[in-house]
């Protein structure tokens, strides 16, 4: 029930300006972003925000007393939420008990990710990787150099150019705003994989807080990118996470191919609980939409 970078005032001011609020108590708080679409008012995850949910300070040494206190505190915070047609939170992997949410009528799902404890010696991190992953990083180092990029607008343009005509799932204008705010607080870094001619093959945007180092956004030039470009940048991020004494979070498994890629780095599976609650009319609306998608053959099931 820890505070992450995504709970910060400045973060929410960027991704949900004038559309977030807080419920506070003596032991903690619950921050949420809200929006209105059609006839519905919703609490939902803001753009690019990986995690939100209760942040609670617990006293006591007994597990039983801490669990009881956490259950009661989360219930109390949820009881103070205004009426919305739909509510959604994605919780940090450290939040492992969603009984309080379920007691207040929420449904629970999961989003999968991988995490690597980078506080260990570097040779252990390297040894835990799949042989194929290590080899592709070696080839990446033979052909590319890793450079730090200070221009977030250049990263935004690189990201946009590599979408291949697809629409971005978030407003690209957020990239420079987030980077500048996080970098000013020593919590962001953009790395590029560059060949001997100075051509950029891939770029990766990392964020971190007191515990986690996030593989936040990444893009590669599919036409020219060396097969090891992204893997080389991830390894550079993992090494930096080790310098900071953090856990590297691969930030979500969204497909089988992404799973195959991530598992090669030797991390351990972790889950982020997704808790949702909808009013009757909203649930009927979603059910009708899902039925329509099934009729036209659009899959409604994925890795989140």
BAFI-3210 file (N, C-alpha, C; in Angstrom, 3 decimals, decimal comma, padded with zeros to 6 digits):
// residues 304
n [1|2|3|4|5|6|7|8|9|10|11|12|13|14|15|16|17|18|19|20|21|22|23|24|25|26|27|28|29|30|31|32|33|34|35|36|37|38|39|40|41|42|43|44|45|46|47|48|49|50|51|52|53|54|55|56|57|58|59|60|61|62|63|64|65|66|67|68|69|70|71|72|73|74|75|76|77|78|79|80|81|82|83|84|85|86|87|88|89|90|91|92|93|94|95|96|97|98|99|100|101|102|103|104|105|106|107|108|109|110|111|112|113|114|115|116|117|118|119|120|121|122|123|124|125|126|127|128|129|130|131|132|133|134|135|136|137|138|139|140|141|142|143|144|145|146|147|148|149|150|151|152|153|154|155|156|157|158|159|160|161|162|163|164|165|166|167|168|169|170|171|172|173|174|175|176|177|178|179|180|181|182|183|184|185|186|187|188|189|190|191|192|193|194|195|196|197|198|199|200|201|202|203|204|205|206|207|208|209|210|211|212|213|214|215|216|217|218|219|220|221|222|223|224|225|226|227|228|229|230|231|232|233|234|235|236|237|238|239|240|241|242|243|244|245|246|247|248|249|250|251|252|253|254|255|256|257|258|259|260|261|262|263|264|265|266|267|268|269|270|271|272|273|274|275|276|277|278|279|280|281|282|283|284|285|286|287|288|289|290|291|292|293|294|295|296|297|298|299|300|301|302|303|304]
n.u [000,846|001,877|003,222|003,519|005,234|003,120|001,166|001,770|001,223|002,073|002,198|-000,508|-001,587|-000,631|-001,578|-004,280|-005,539|-007,236|-009,098|-008,911|-009,045|-008,997|-009,393|-008,898|-007,481|-006,542|-004,689|-004,042|-004,616|-006,723|-006,404|-007,929|-008,892|-011,276|-013,908|-016,242|-018,325|-020,586|-023,545|-022,440|-020,578|-017,298|-014,723|-011,518|-008,444|-005,995|-004,430|-001,427|-000,917|000,103|-000,513|-002,748|-004,445|-005,263|-003,130|-001,540|-000,480|000,625|000,522|001,948|003,036|002,046|000,806|-001,906|-003,192|-002,343|-003,451|-006,160|-006,385|-005,698|-007,761|-010,016|-009,343|-009,159|-011,791|-013,118|-012,129|-013,102|-015,812|-016,166|-016,069|-017,482|-020,630|-020,347|-020,724|-019,045|-016,105|-012,633|-009,542|-006,046|-003,790|-000,728|001,762|002,552|000,262|-001,542|-003,914|-007,193|-009,567|-011,023|-011,912|-013,551|-015,431|-016,820|-018,183|-016,674|-015,265|-012,523|-009,698|-006,664|-003,545|-000,714|002,799|006,408|009,010|012,256|014,581|016,856|018,768|020,625|023,903|025,505|026,442|024,819|022,310|022,802|023,387|020,934|019,459|018,063|020,018|019,830|018,883|021,012|022,957|021,900|022,001|024,753|025,438|024,122|025,632|027,978|027,398|026,083|025,828|024,920|023,172|022,358|019,403|018,308|016,260|012,992|010,998|012,089|012,120|009,354|008,627|010,060|008,787|006,187|006,693|007,249|004,913|003,655|001,376|-000,651|-002,956|-002,045|-002,415|-002,579|-002,341|000,208|001,388|001,752|004,161|006,611|005,861|005,570|008,154|009,866|008,938|009,372|012,113|013,179|012,904|014,639|013,823|013,544|014,582|015,813|016,964|018,933|019,605|022,252|023,791|027,031|026,935|025,464|022,753|019,606|018,352|016,564|014,637|014,166|012,112|012,485|011,116|011,159|010,584|010,653|010,936|010,507|011,568|010,613|009,994|008,941|008,054|008,683|010,289|011,019|012,752|011,381|012,195|014,990|016,051|018,400|018,360|018,992|018,595|016,512|016,660|019,246|018,957|017,148|018,736|020,633|018,944|018,279|020,765|021,113|018,975|019,971|022,113|020,651|019,394|016,914|013,833|013,323|010,696|008,890|006,558|004,051|002,423|001,250|000,730|001,259|003,672|005,046|005,280|007,023|009,292|009,866|010,219|012,683|014,527|014,799|013,238|010,731|007,325|004,708|001,750|-000,680|-003,466|-006,617|-009,299|-012,747|-015,913|-019,277|-022,274|-025,682|-026,874|-024,634|-023,170|-024,909|-024,690|-021,968|-022,060|-023,701|-022,063|-019,862|-021,120|-021,790|-019,207|-018,368|-020,102|-019,234|-016,793|-014,664|-012,134|-012,568|-010,925|-007,809|-004,356|-004,468]
n.v [-001,192|001,200|004,465|005,566|006,870|007,551|008,438|010,990|014,529|016,269|014,541|013,734|016,226|016,685|014,520|014,402|017,045|019,224|017,257|015,390|014,034|013,692|011,513|011,634|010,375|009,792|007,784|007,426|007,832|008,159|008,630|009,723|009,812|011,403|011,359|012,241|010,621|010,372|009,567|008,841|008,953|008,530|006,985|006,510|005,066|007,451|008,724|007,014|006,333|003,980|002,849|003,240|003,849|002,996|004,519|003,674|003,955|001,659|000,603|-001,430|-004,798|-007,368|-009,608|-010,170|-007,980|-005,900|-006,627|-006,480|-003,769|-002,642|-003,620|-002,373|000,343|000,650|000,007|002,140|004,357|003,769|003,923|006,626|007,540|009,486|009,083|007,219|006,055|004,140|002,622|002,298|000,930|000,343|-001,575|-001,436|-004,062|-004,685|-004,501|-006,856|-007,875|-007,783|-007,938|-006,023|-004,333|-006,132|-006,590|-004,275|-004,456|-004,569|-006,020|-008,201|-008,356|-009,221|-007,774|-008,738|-008,714|-008,476|-008,563|-007,611|-007,978|-005,687|-005,117|-006,956|-008,476|-007,546|-009,607|-011,732|-010,883|-010,871|-013,575|-014,767|-014,347|-015,560|-017,504|-016,769|-014,159|-012,863|-013,159|-011,639|-009,119|-008,827|-008,733|-006,420|-004,535|-004,728|-003,407|-001,047|001,999|003,182|006,022|008,887|010,810|014,080|015,513|015,477|016,032|015,235|012,481|012,066|012,675|010,697|008,437|008,858|008,744|006,065|004,691|003,642|004,433|003,760|004,731|006,538|005,382|007,256|010,782|012,233|014,610|014,541|013,350|015,056|016,780|015,077|013,967|016,215|017,116|014,860|014,405|016,720|016,126|014,108|011,567|010,352|009,164|009,065|006,815|006,062|003,818|003,858|003,771|003,501|005,444|007,386|007,049|006,579|003,684|002,702|003,913|004,417|005,203|005,655|005,546|006,177|005,475|005,431|002,694|001,213|000,779|001,751|000,336|002,271|003,655|002,716|002,650|001,673|001,909|000,224|-000,376|-000,332|-001,137|-002,688|-006,107|-006,357|-003,899|-002,817|-004,620|-004,140|-001,548|-002,033|-003,615|-001,697|-000,030|-001,755|-002,005|000,611|000,750|-000,989|000,529|002,437|000,929|-000,430|-002,144|-003,562|-002,989|-004,461|-003,512|-004,523|-007,190|-007,540|-009,126|-012,361|-012,470|-010,361|-011,383|-013,577|-012,160|-010,657|-012,608|-013,645|-012,067|-012,883|-012,135|-012,221|-013,338|-011,028|-009,550|-007,056|-006,069|-005,411|-003,559|-003,187|-001,547|-001,226|000,631|-000,529|000,236|001,017|-001,363|-002,867|-001,486|-001,996|-004,783|-005,054|-003,866|-005,631|-007,940|-007,189|-006,919|-009,571|-010,705|-009,553|-010,627|-009,537|-009,778|-009,956|-010,596|-010,513|-009,808|-007,720]
n.w [000,000|-000,870|-001,700|-004,991|-007,919|-009,489|-007,824|-007,130|-006,613|-008,702|-010,867|-011,272|-011,759|-014,305|-015,944|-015,410|-015,312|-013,163|-012,760|-010,721|-007,423|-003,806|-001,053|002,324|005,383|008,841|008,628|005,978|002,413|-000,511|-003,821|-006,833|-010,292|-012,374|-014,844|-017,461|-019,726|-022,343|-020,813|-018,466|-015,417|-014,391|-012,430|-013,360|-014,651|-015,279|-018,346|-019,193|-016,586|-014,459|-012,005|-009,301|-006,207|-002,748|-000,305|002,555|005,894|008,192|011,555|014,196|014,901|014,677|012,283|012,033|013,278|011,630|009,183|009,795|010,396|007,920|006,283|007,451|007,092|004,275|003,566|004,827|003,378|000,809|001,295|001,409|-001,153|-003,765|-005,566|-008,471|-011,863|-012,761|-011,453|-011,343|-010,378|-010,648|-008,948|-007,086|-007,246|-004,636|-003,204|-002,097|-001,089|-001,712|-000,416|001,001|-001,025|-002,406|-000,457|-000,602|-002,928|-005,286|-008,261|-009,007|-011,044|-012,826|-013,851|-015,584|-014,964|-015,048|-012,651|-011,533|-009,018|-008,630|-006,794|-006,336|-007,013|-010,104|-011,762|-011,036|-011,932|-014,667|-015,091|-014,596|-016,853|-019,951|-022,236|-024,955|-024,753|-023,464|-025,464|-027,561|-026,462|-026,207|-028,948|-029,566|-028,127|-029,581|-031,908|-031,399|-029,485|-026,239|-025,474|-023,528|-023,732|-023,715|-024,770|-024,737|-026,554|-028,970|-028,506|-028,369|-031,027|-032,387|-031,363|-032,375|-035,150|-035,439|-035,101|-037,260|-038,669|-036,958|-034,371|-031,490|-028,121|-026,185|-025,440|-027,168|-026,483|-023,791|-023,205|-023,242|-021,123|-018,870|-018,770|-018,333|-015,837|-014,200|-014,566|-013,481|-010,861|-010,519|-011,487|-013,971|-017,199|-020,514|-022,869|-025,750|-028,458|-030,547|-033,753|-035,466|-037,382|-036,287|-036,321|-034,852|-033,454|-031,537|-028,751|-025,265|-022,525|-019,200|-015,899|-012,355|-008,825|-005,243|-004,904|-007,284|-010,692|-013,741|-016,916|-019,041|-021,531|-024,901|-028,095|-031,439|-034,538|-036,921|-039,459|-039,595|-037,176|-035,075|-034,018|-031,324|-030,162|-028,428|-026,286|-025,397|-024,390|-022,317|-020,623|-019,928|-018,478|-016,354|-015,122|-014,273|-012,482|-010,581|-009,586|-008,246|-006,371|-006,770|-007,740|-010,891|-013,039|-015,542|-016,527|-017,446|-019,140|-022,254|-024,398|-025,958|-027,346|-026,174|-023,624|-024,122|-024,806|-022,456|-020,435|-020,914|-019,620|-017,052|-014,867|-012,221|-012,273|-011,568|-010,179|-010,815|-009,216|-010,641|-009,844|-010,101|-010,326|-011,144|-011,807|-012,223|-014,709|-016,143|-016,213|-017,786|-020,190|-020,831|-021,063|-023,306|-025,231|-025,199|-026,098|-028,710|-029,750|-029,690|-031,532|-033,932|-034,045|-032,678|-030,355|-026,852|-024,842|-023,241|-022,338|-020,627]
ca.u [000,000|002,895|003,079|004,335|005,350|001,821|000,327|002,252|000,398|002,505|001,829|-001,945|-001,839|-000,311|-002,390|-005,711|-005,636|-008,543|-010,017|-008,574|-009,373|-008,404|-010,057|-007,804|-007,771|-005,355|-003,742|-003,691|-005,456|-007,087|-006,489|-008,619|-009,175|-012,655|-014,252|-017,629|-018,502|-022,003|-024,344|-021,803|-019,471|-016,415|-013,375|-010,743|-007,015|-005,632|-003,450|-000,049|-000,826|000,113|-000,962|-003,364|-005,113|-005,025|-001,809|-001,875|000,590|000,113|001,307|001,810|003,929|001,308|000,195|-003,367|-003,635|-002,088|-004,460|-007,448|-006,339|-005,721|-009,117|-010,908|-008,983|-009,550|-013,255|-013,525|-011,831|-014,038|-017,142|-016,217|-016,080|-018,764|-021,315|-019,938|-021,300|-018,012|-014,884|-011,544|-008,201|-005,007|-003,049|000,670|001,926|002,675|-001,102|-001,872|-005,176|-008,275|-010,809|-011,795|-012,602|-014,627|-016,475|-017,574|-018,850|-015,784|-014,749|-011,063|-008,962|-005,220|-002,653|000,539|004,047|007,602|009,858|013,582|015,214|018,158|019,683|021,597|025,107|025,234|026,682|023,643|021,268|023,193|023,301|019,528|018,843|018,131|021,219|019,509|018,774|022,378|023,661|021,401|022,536|026,171|025,487|023,717|026,790|028,984|026,974|025,390|026,182|023,777|023,345|021,239|018,749|017,687|015,183|011,799|010,237|012,686|011,600|007,942|008,569|010,535|007,694|005,100|007,118|007,315|003,591|003,260|000,014|-001,591|-003,257|-001,508|-003,443|-002,552|-001,939|001,664|001,830|002,062|005,524|007,545|005,437|005,921|009,606|010,475|008,584|010,034|013,564|013,511|012,910|015,582|013,058|013,292|015,753|015,577|018,174|018,836|020,584|022,721|024,853|028,253|026,615|024,661|021,334|018,957|017,597|015,495|014,708|013,355|011,821|012,385|010,687|011,336|010,233|011,505|011,088|010,407|012,152|009,631|010,198|007,719|007,710|009,798|009,979|012,145|012,571|011,244|012,863|016,449|016,490|019,166|017,546|019,322|018,544|015,669|017,208|020,420|018,472|016,581|019,849|021,172|018,002|018,431|022,011|020,867|018,123|020,857|022,829|019,703|018,877|015,484|013,294|012,987|009,343|008,735|005,414|002,852|002,431|000,061|000,549|002,114|005,015|005,684|005,644|008,217|010,407|010,178|010,632|014,091|015,383|014,978|012,435|009,673|005,979|004,033|000,413|-001,344|-004,909|-007,495|-010,579|-013,755|-017,275|-020,147|-023,704|-026,442|-027,038|-023,334|-022,844|-025,731|-024,065|-020,741|-022,442|-024,189|-020,901|-019,083|-021,892|-021,607|-017,851|-018,302|-020,839|-018,428|-015,540|-013,599|-011,803|-012,707|-010,059|-006,410|-003,433|-004,600]
ca.v [000,000|002,234|005,604|005,451|008,104|007,847|009,056|012,337|015,656|016,802|013,574|013,837|017,535|016,599|013,547|014,612|018,406|019,642|016,127|014,386|014,436|012,858|011,254|011,460|010,018|009,880|006,725|007,355|008,573|007,527|009,607|009,165|010,702|011,200|011,884|012,034|010,237|010,133|009,845|008,174|009,557|007,416|007,043|005,610|005,312|008,506|008,309|006,681|006,092|002,529|002,396|004,133|003,084|003,496|004,588|003,555|003,692|000,726|000,390|-002,748|-005,843|-008,588|-009,671|-010,139|-006,625|-005,078|-006,970|-005,944|-002,319|-002,329|-003,896|-001,324|001,634|000,663|000,092|003,508|005,240|003,472|004,400|008,074|007,896|009,962|008,148|007,194|004,934|003,108|002,910|001,368|001,182|-000,666|-001,512|-001,843|-005,468|-004,847|-004,535|-008,256|-008,274|-006,923|-008,328|-004,829|-003,910|-007,081|-006,377|-003,091|-004,713|-004,516|-007,234|-008,164|-009,036|-009,022|-007,448|-009,442|-008,037|-009,130|-007,707|-008,123|-007,298|-005,248|-004,828|-008,048|-008,230|-007,499|-010,897|-012,562|-010,432|-011,337|-015,038|-015,178|-014,179|-016,623|-017,404|-016,032|-012,739|-012,361|-013,094|-010,530|-007,900|-008,748|-008,258|-005,022|-003,738|-004,737|-002,589|000,159|002,605|003,684|007,436|009,512|011,851|015,082|016,172|014,633|016,275|014,355|011,146|012,069|012,610|009,357|007,523|009,084|008,266|004,604|004,088|002,949|004,787|003,452|005,828|006,381|005,160|008,383|012,031|012,305|015,854|014,272|012,839|016,077|017,307|014,102|013,824|017,386|017,151|013,757|014,606|017,780|015,497|012,993|010,328|009,994|009,061|008,518|006,268|005,735|002,908|004,610|003,077|004,268|006,569|008,335|006,758|006,023|002,461|002,560|004,776|003,943|006,188|005,009|006,314|005,427|006,079|004,955|001,242|000,587|001,406|001,314|000,309|003,052|003,756|002,313|002,685|001,333|002,096|-001,161|-000,566|-000,476|-001,431|-003,892|-006,984|-006,207|-002,492|-002,621|-005,428|-003,427|-000,429|-002,583|-003,997|-000,446|000,388|-002,641|-001,649|001,863|000,405|-001,565|001,641|003,136|-000,011|-000,540|-003,278|-003,226|-003,425|-004,478|-002,643|-005,093|-008,158|-007,215|-010,098|-013,530|-012,145|-009,530|-012,319|-014,310|-011,221|-010,265|-013,718|-013,901|-011,244|-013,557|-011,603|-013,062|-012,821|-010,271|-009,171|-005,854|-006,267|-004,402|-003,641|-002,405|-001,563|-000,478|000,708|-001,480|000,726|000,992|-002,765|-003,279|-000,862|-002,727|-006,122|-004,909|-003,607|-006,858|-008,859|-006,723|-007,246|-011,018|-010,976|-009,150|-011,365|-008,785|-010,434|-009,143|-011,188|-010,226|-009,851|-006,429]
ca.w [000,000|-000,884|-002,599|-006,184|-008,687|-010,097|-006,796|-006,822|-007,053|-009,995|-011,903|-011,533|-012,360|-015,730|-016,696|-015,142|-014,774|-012,639|-012,752|-009,730|-006,061|-002,759|000,222|003,272|006,772|009,677|008,284|004,570|001,471|-001,774|-004,898|-007,994|-011,408|-012,805|-016,163|-017,878|-021,118|-022,589|-019,622|-017,342|-014,678|-014,072|-011,890|-014,194|-014,659|-016,227|-019,357|-018,830|-015,147|-014,322|-010,691|-008,321|-005,159|-001,396|000,314|003,972|006,855|009,189|012,770|014,797|014,402|014,403|010,955|012,196|013,574|010,459|008,177|010,247|010,244|006,490|005,792|007,926|006,510|002,871|003,550|005,196|002,258|-000,282|001,687|001,232|-002,569|-004,300|-006,459|-009,871|-012,593|-012,844|-010,711|-011,641|-009,877|-010,814|-007,692|-007,086|-006,867|-003,180|-002,668|-002,389|-000,455|-002,210|000,258|001,351|-002,243|-002,685|000,551|-001,020|-004,198|-006,441|-008,870|-009,072|-012,102|-012,672|-014,951|-015,349|-015,272|-014,515|-011,841|-011,215|-007,891|-009,124|-005,691|-006,323|-007,830|-011,540|-012,404|-010,791|-012,852|-015,992|-015,139|-014,561|-018,170|-020,947|-023,065|-026,182|-024,400|-023,240|-026,748|-028,368|-025,837|-026,623|-030,339|-029,529|-027,688|-030,635|-033,035|-030,965|-028,210|-025,480|-025,178|-022,825|-024,513|-022,844|-025,507|-024,730|-027,784|-029,971|-028,223|-028,775|-032,489|-032,753|-031,002|-033,333|-036,467|-035,467|-034,884|-038,479|-039,054|-035,891|-033,459|-030,143|-027,106|-025,257|-026,058|-027,222|-025,854|-022,385|-023,036|-022,741|-019,815|-017,833|-018,675|-017,714|-014,415|-013,498|-014,622|-012,528|-009,535|-010,550|-011,581|-015,364|-018,066|-021,845|-023,458|-027,169|-029,042|-031,712|-034,478|-035,700|-038,259|-035,535|-036,530|-033,676|-033,730|-030,547|-027,576|-024,143|-021,482|-017,896|-014,728|-011,115|-007,540|-004,150|-004,913|-008,604|-011,876|-014,729|-018,359|-019,198|-022,954|-025,750|-029,516|-032,309|-035,970|-037,384|-040,739|-039,492|-035,805|-034,766|-033,176|-029,911|-029,743|-027,248|-025,193|-024,891|-023,581|-021,083|-019,762|-019,382|-017,443|-015,204|-014,443|-013,571|-011,343|-009,565|-008,955|-007,375|-005,381|-007,043|-008,475|-012,270|-013,389|-016,996|-016,796|-018,031|-020,234|-023,040|-025,469|-025,806|-027,825|-025,142|-022,555|-024,528|-024,758|-021,085|-019,585|-021,159|-018,757|-015,778|-013,774|-011,654|-012,531|-010,526|-010,616|-010,342|-009,177|-011,233|-009,141|-010,824|-009,814|-012,038|-011,535|-013,020|-016,070|-016,803|-016,486|-018,921|-021,361|-021,137|-021,525|-024,679|-026,074|-025,319|-026,946|-030,078|-030,168|-029,944|-032,765|-035,090|-033,986|-031,998|-029,085|-025,637|-023,841|-023,508|-021,212|-019,954]
c.u [000,883|002,517|004,032|004,453|004,003|000,815|000,677|001,293|000,768|002,141|000,352|-002,321|-001,563|-001,308|-003,889|-005,928|-007,070|-009,561|-009,520|-008,844|-008,797|-009,354|-008,955|-008,332|-006,485|-004,277|-003,334|-004,630|-005,733|-007,257|-007,121|-008,828|-010,564|-012,906|-015,723|-017,642|-019,960|-022,785|-023,649|-020,676|-018,605|-015,179|-012,570|-009,269|-006,694|-004,623|-002,068|000,155|-000,970|-000,595|-001,645|-004,060|-004,753|-003,546|-002,035|-000,618|000,013|001,075|001,127|002,695|003,189|000,651|-001,319|-003,866|-003,426|-003,115|-005,817|-007,497|-006,415|-007,118|-010,065|-010,627|-009,404|-011,070|-013,730|-013,274|-012,812|-015,443|-017,293|-016,215|-017,449|-019,379|-020,804|-020,564|-020,304|-016,782|-013,850|-010,255|-007,301|-004,041|-001,614|000,785|002,103|001,316|-001,672|-003,217|-006,273|-009,615|-011,670|-012,553|-013,786|-015,771|-017,335|-018,099|-017,988|-015,482|-013,242|-010,558|-007,490|-004,605|-001,307|001,731|005,195|008,392|011,184|014,156|016,633|019,109|020,769|022,827|024,785|025,440|025,529|022,496|021,547|023,005|021,851|018,837|018,967|019,380|020,963|019,429|020,154|023,120|023,201|021,839|024,009|026,286|025,062|024,876|027,887|028,667|026,401|026,020|024,904|024,065|022,116|020,731|018,047|016,472|013,973|010,936|010,778|012,212|010,144|007,816|009,022|009,441|006,564|005,454|007,064|005,979|003,066|001,834|-001,033|-001,788|-002,666|-002,644|-003,455|-002,129|-000,435|002,208|002,222|003,518|006,492|007,171|005,836|007,432|010,238|010,183|009,303|011,549|014,007|013,592|013,838|014,914|012,756|014,581|015,303|016,916|017,915|019,938|020,975|023,847|026,021|028,026|025,801|023,164|020,752|018,111|016,410|015,726|013,768|013,301|011,617|011,916|010,989|010,834|011,105|011,764|011,194|010,987|011,361|010,154|008,946|007,222|008,932|009,355|011,226|011,766|012,547|011,982|014,349|016,925|017,251|018,328|017,808|019,162|017,743|016,211|018,427|020,011|017,868|017,697|020,515|020,263|018,122|019,696|021,847|019,984|018,963|021,638|021,949|019,125|017,386|015,124|012,901|011,632|009,178|007,407|004,325|003,088|001,144|-000,190|001,475|003,536|005,772|006,100|006,948|009,452|010,837|010,747|012,112|015,032|015,473|014,195|011,399|008,306|005,424|002,677|-000,001|-002,842|-005,610|-008,860|-011,566|-015,122|-018,134|-021,585|-024,444|-026,549|-025,716|-022,946|-023,648|-025,150|-022,815|-021,062|-022,921|-023,032|-020,082|-019,792|-021,727|-020,221|-017,704|-019,002|-019,989|-017,040|-014,391|-013,362|-011,954|-011,800|-008,611|-005,579|-003,568|-003,338]
c.v [001,245|003,358|005,413|006,809|008,529|008,435|010,524|013,408|016,092|015,857|013,729|015,184|017,530|015,714|013,721|016,007|018,783|018,510|015,008|014,945|013,419|012,720|010,919|011,076|010,145|008,887|006,705|008,163|007,716|008,627|008,953|010,248|010,389|011,864|011,621|011,695|009,834|010,521|009,374|009,006|008,431|007,858|006,045|005,971|006,398|007,993|008,091|006,419|004,601|002,037|003,547|003,255|003,630|003,489|004,668|003,273|002,826|000,612|-001,050|-003,776|-007,124|-008,525|-009,535|-008,720|-005,692|-005,347|-006,386|-004,422|-001,908|-002,530|-002,763|000,013|001,714|000,755|001,513|004,487|005,018|003,979|005,905|008,496|008,439|008,906|008,314|005,970|003,795|003,578|001,855|001,849|000,026|-000,494|-002,003|-003,322|-005,701|-004,904|-005,911|-008,711|-007,305|-007,271|-007,122|-004,305|-004,835|-006,926|-005,168|-003,223|-004,635|-005,928|-007,090|-008,970|-008,780|-008,549|-008,064|-008,566|-008,916|-008,099|-008,410|-007,302|-006,940|-004,822|-005,894|-007,706|-008,331|-008,850|-011,873|-012,178|-010,943|-012,843|-015,525|-015,066|-015,453|-016,418|-016,563|-014,529|-012,140|-012,188|-011,904|-009,185|-007,729|-008,213|-006,797|-004,122|-003,681|-003,731|-001,220|000,716|003,124|005,120|007,974|010,699|012,815|015,743|015,259|014,848|015,409|012,914|011,037|011,923|011,249|008,326|007,635|008,523|006,747|003,919|003,369|003,222|004,474|004,658|005,538|006,218|006,257|009,629|012,192|013,573|015,644|013,881|013,917|016,615|016,368|014,028|015,002|017,442|016,066|013,940|015,690|017,244|014,290|011,653|009,910|009,997|008,499|008,069|005,906|004,755|003,472|003,851|004,020|005,469|007,646|008,142|006,088|004,823|002,303|003,560|004,231|005,011|005,413|006,019|005,502|006,225|005,456|003,456|000,632|001,464|000,872|001,418|000,946|003,147|003,380|002,327|002,326|001,602|000,704|-001,421|-000,858|-001,039|-002,752|-004,767|-006,827|-004,815|-002,306|-003,399|-004,760|-002,261|-000,922|-002,976|-002,763|000,087|-000,460|-002,316|-000,334|001,621|-000,200|-000,468|002,360|002,236|-000,255|-001,872|-002,821|-003,829|-003,321|-003,886|-003,252|-006,033|-007,960|-008,192|-011,281|-013,231|-011,275|-010,392|-013,039|-013,427|-010,952|-011,406|-014,028|-013,116|-011,774|-013,008|-012,592|-012,473|-012,090|-009,847|-007,844|-006,144|-005,088|-004,568|-002,681|-002,571|-000,707|-000,471|-000,184|-001,036|000,681|-000,444|-003,291|-002,732|-001,627|-004,118|-006,079|-004,670|-004,866|-007,890|-008,480|-007,087|-008,734|-011,374|-010,660|-009,785|-010,630|-009,375|-009,463|-009,624|-010,902|-010,318|-008,633|-005,616]
c.w [000,000|-001,840|-003,774|-006,864|-009,250|-009,102|-006,558|-007,354|-008,472|-011,131|-012,273|-012,121|-013,865|-016,476|-016,484|-014,571|-014,415|-012,612|-011,838|-008,343|-005,082|-001,586|001,221|004,650|007,571|009,253|006,817|003,699|000,245|-002,812|-006,126|-009,039|-011,936|-014,150|-016,427|-019,360|-021,310|-021,340|-018,349|-016,735|-014,142|-013,312|-012,698|-014,135|-015,681|-017,257|-018,756|-017,339|-014,897|-013,066|-009,963|-007,287|-003,794|-001,012|001,812|004,778|007,972|010,361|013,244|014,139|014,037|013,024|011,044|012,412|012,387|009,368|008,542|010,059|008,770|005,921|006,188|007,277|005,047|002,750|003,839|004,045|001,102|000,034|001,466|-000,238|-002,972|-005,219|-007,890|-010,535|-012,755|-012,102|-011,076|-011,001|-010,287|-009,658|-007,862|-006,693|-005,368|-002,498|-003,008|-001,841|-000,881|-001,564|000,613|000,138|-002,536|-001,684|000,216|-002,454|-005,442|-006,951|-009,029|-010,256|-011,899|-013,972|-014,617|-015,709|-014,804|-013,720|-011,563|-010,075|-008,289|-008,015|-005,590|-007,164|-009,314|-012,211|-012,159|-011,721|-014,259|-016,122|-015,170|-015,920|-019,008|-021,809|-024,303|-025,910|-024,172|-024,566|-027,580|-027,788|-026,212|-028,046|-030,422|-029,135|-028,755|-031,742|-032,651|-029,702|-027,549|-025,073|-024,450|-023,647|-023,565|-023,482|-025,601|-025,957|-028,919|-029,761|-028,663|-030,284|-033,005|-032,504|-032,027|-034,709|-036,570|-035,180|-036,127|-038,901|-038,010|-034,987|-032,082|-029,135|-026,042|-026,027|-026,018|-026,579|-024,394|-022,164|-022,552|-021,369|-018,684|-017,656|-017,957|-016,220|-013,632|-013,471|-013,647|-011,106|-009,474|-010,674|-013,016|-016,162|-019,417|-022,411|-024,919|-027,553|-030,402|-032,407|-034,777|-036,607|-037,541|-035,698|-035,288|-034,087|-032,784|-029,423|-026,505|-023,058|-020,187|-016,846|-013,481|-009,919|-006,469|-004,187|-006,306|-009,707|-013,067|-016,161|-018,957|-020,641|-023,775|-027,201|-030,308|-033,757|-036,611|-038,683|-040,629|-038,156|-035,711|-033,837|-031,683|-029,373|-028,457|-026,059|-024,569|-024,001|-022,270|-020,116|-019,151|-018,282|-016,195|-014,418|-013,678|-012,349|-010,219|-008,841|-007,945|-006,291|-005,525|-007,696|-009,874|-012,608|-014,900|-017,453|-017,663|-019,195|-021,016|-024,187|-025,213|-026,268|-026,821|-023,952|-022,899|-024,465|-023,320|-020,256|-019,765|-020,269|-017,326|-014,606|-013,290|-011,982|-011,310|-011,073|-010,003|-010,348|-009,845|-010,584|-009,809|-010,173|-010,723|-011,571|-012,530|-014,477|-016,821|-017,150|-017,674|-020,225|-021,786|-021,665|-022,969|-025,641|-026,288|-026,206|-028,413|-030,597|-030,475|-031,250|-033,995|-035,056|-033,366|-030,623|-027,931|-024,533|-024,206|-022,254|-020,306|-020,198]
res [x|x|x|x|x|x|x|x|x|x|x|x|x|x|x|x|x|x|x|x|x|x|x|x|x|x|x|x|x|x|x|x|x|x|x|x|x|x|x|x|x|x|x|x|x|x|x|x|x|x|x|x|x|x|x|x|x|x|x|x|x|x|x|x|x|x|x|x|x|x|x|x|x|x|x|x|x|x|x|x|x|x|x|x|x|x|x|x|x|x|x|x|x|x|x|x|x|x|x|x|x|x|x|x|x|x|x|x|x|x|x|x|x|x|x|x|x|x|x|x|x|x|x|x|x|x|x|x|x|x|x|x|x|x|x|x|x|x|x|x|x|x|x|x|x|x|x|x|x|x|x|x|x|x|x|x|x|x|x|x|x|x|x|x|x|x|x|x|x|x|x|x|x|x|x|x|x|x|x|x|x|x|x|x|x|x|x|x|x|x|x|x|x|x|x|x|x|x|x|x|x|x|x|x|x|x|x|x|x|x|x|x|x|x|x|x|x|x|x|x|x|x|x|x|x|x|x|x|x|x|x|x|x|x|x|x|x|x|x|x|x|x|x|x|x|x|x|x|x|x|x|x|x|x|x|x|x|x|x|x|x|x|x|x|x|x|x|x|x|x|x|x|x|x|x|x|x|x|x|x|x|x|x|x|x|x|x|x|x|x|x|x|x|x|x|x|x|x|x|x|x|x|x|x]
***
